[in-house]
Amino acid sequence: MDEQLVERVRKNEEIMDQVFENVKVIKISKSAEELMDSARRYYEDAKYFASKGDYTSSLEAFAISWAYIDSGLKVGVFSVPAEISIYFTI
């Protein structure tokens, strides 16, 4: 097993756990809710893949979830605290 890959997945999960504990939808709309739903589904998929030992799929799903959150932050429908915003391109 690639220990570097496992560590990257663990680190991504740790960060994304913090993100999902703190992210807020600040402009309620159907599109914002769909963005959040997609982000959450990929996040849950990533955790599932990791639990099954499929670390490559897990890392991919974390990256997609991350991108959905980043998109919502960019267009101003999500917010996160400053200490979490360092992980995004906002």
GIJO-V801969 format. One record per residue. N is the residue number from 1. PHI is phi in whole degrees, 0 to 359 (NA if undefined). OMEGA is omega in degrees with one decimal (* if undefined). D_FIRST is the distance of its C-alpha to the first C-alpha in whole Angstrom. Layout:
n={N | N}
phi={PHI | PHI}
omega={OMEGA | OMEGA}
d_first={D_FIRST | D_FIRST}
This chain:
n={1 | 2 | 3 | 4 | 5 | 6 | 7 | 8 | 9 | 10 | 11 | 12 | 13 | 14 | 15 | 16 | 17 | 18 | 19 | 20 | 21 | 22 | 23 | 24 | 25 | 26 | 27 | 28 | 29 | 30 | 31 | 32 | 33 | 34 | 35 | 36 | 37 | 38 | 39 | 40 | 41 | 42 | 43 | 44 | 45 | 46 | 47 | 48 | 49 | 50 | 51 | 52 | 53 | 54 | 55 | 56 | 57 | 58 | 59 | 60 | 61 | 62 | 63 | 64 | 65 | 66 | 67 | 68 | 69 | 70 | 71 | 72 | 73 | 74 | 75 | 76 | 77 | 78 | 79 | 80 | 81 | 82 | 83 | 84 | 85 | 86 | 87 | 88 | 89 | 90}
phi={NA | 279 | 297 | 296 | 295 | 300 | 294 | 297 | 297 | 301 | 293 | 298 | 297 | 300 | 294 | 292 | 301 | 297 | 301 | 289 | 286 | 241 | 292 | 231 | 275 | 253 | 233 | 290 | 201 | 299 | 297 | 297 | 295 | 293 | 300 | 295 | 299 | 296 | 300 | 294 | 296 | 295 | 299 | 294 | 299 | 300 | 294 | 297 | 302 | 298 | 295 | 266 | 83 | 266 | 287 | 294 | 296 | 298 | 298 | 298 | 293 | 299 | 296 | 292 | 301 | 303 | 296 | 297 | 296 | 301 | 297 | 298 | 293 | 299 | 271 | 83 | 259 | 240 | 219 | 221 | 297 | 304 | 293 | 267 | 297 | 297 | 275 | 238 | 270 | 283}
omega={179.5 | -176.6 | 177.7 | 179.1 | 178.9 | 179.8 | 177.9 | 177.7 | 179.9 | -179.1 | 177.4 | 179.5 | 179.4 | 179.9 | -177.5 | 172.5 | 178.4 | -179.8 | -176.2 | 172.7 | -171.0 | -176.3 | 179.4 | 170.2 | -175.5 | 174.5 | -175.3 | 174.3 | 178.0 | -179.7 | 179.0 | 179.1 | 177.4 | 175.8 | -179.2 | 179.3 | 178.9 | 178.9 | -178.5 | -179.8 | 177.8 | 176.7 | 178.9 | 175.9 | -179.6 | 179.3 | 178.0 | -180.0 | 179.3 | -179.4 | 179.0 | 179.2 | 178.3 | -172.1 | 177.6 | 178.1 | 178.5 | -179.6 | 177.4 | -178.9 | 175.3 | -179.5 | 179.1 | 177.6 | 178.8 | -178.7 | 176.6 | 178.8 | 179.1 | 178.6 | 178.7 | 176.4 | -178.7 | -177.8 | 172.3 | 178.2 | 176.5 | 170.7 | 174.4 | 176.2 | -177.3 | -177.8 | 177.0 | -176.0 | 178.9 | -179.8 | -173.8 | -175.9 | -179.1 | *}
d_first={0 | 4 | 6 | 9 | 8 | 8 | 11 | 13 | 13 | 14 | 17 | 18 | 18 | 20 | 22 | 23 | 24 | 27 | 28 | 28 | 30 | 32 | 33 | 36 | 38 | 41 | 43 | 43 | 43 | 42 | 39 | 38 | 37 | 36 | 33 | 32 | 32 | 29 | 28 | 27 | 26 | 23 | 22 | 23 | 20 | 18 | 18 | 18 | 15 | 13 | 14 | 13 | 9 | 10 | 10 | 11 | 14 | 14 | 15 | 17 | 19 | 19 | 21 | 23 | 24 | 25 | 27 | 29 | 30 | 30 | 33 | 35 | 35 | 36 | 39 | 40 | 39 | 37 | 37 | 34 | 35 | 36 | 33 | 30 | 32 | 30 | 27 | 29 | 32 | 35}
